[in-house]
Amino acid sequence: MYPYRYCSTNFLQFLVNYFRRLVTLSRVNYADVESRLFTH
């Protein structure tokens, strides 16, 4: 029971980090596109 819980928590943490990274990447890309639109 304990190892399963440990694996599940690790997996959840991995998912959270992955989604957070995706959100930050999309934010950076969106800001880049926005700045390009405003400069042009």
N, C-alpha and C positions, 0 to 999 in steps of 0.2 A: 504494500500500500504506500509506504513512504517513497520508494524510488519513482513510482508512477506520479505521485504528487510533485516530486521534484522535477521530473521531466515536463510535466504539464506547465508548471510555473516557468521553467526555462523557455518553453515554447511560446508561452504568452508574452514573456519579456521580449523574445526575439520578434514576435509579430508587432508588438508596440514600437520597438525600435525601427523596424522596417517601415511601418506606416508613417512614423514621425519623419524618417529620412525622405520618404516619398513626398510628404507635405512640404518639407523644407525645400526640396528640389523644385517642386511645382511653383512654390512661392518665388524662388529665385528666378526661374524661367519667366514667370508672369511679370515680375518687376523689370526684368531685362526687356521684354517685349513692350511693356508700358513705356519705359524710358525711351526706347527707340521710336515708338509712335509719337511721343511728345517732342523728341528732338527733330524728327522729320516733319 
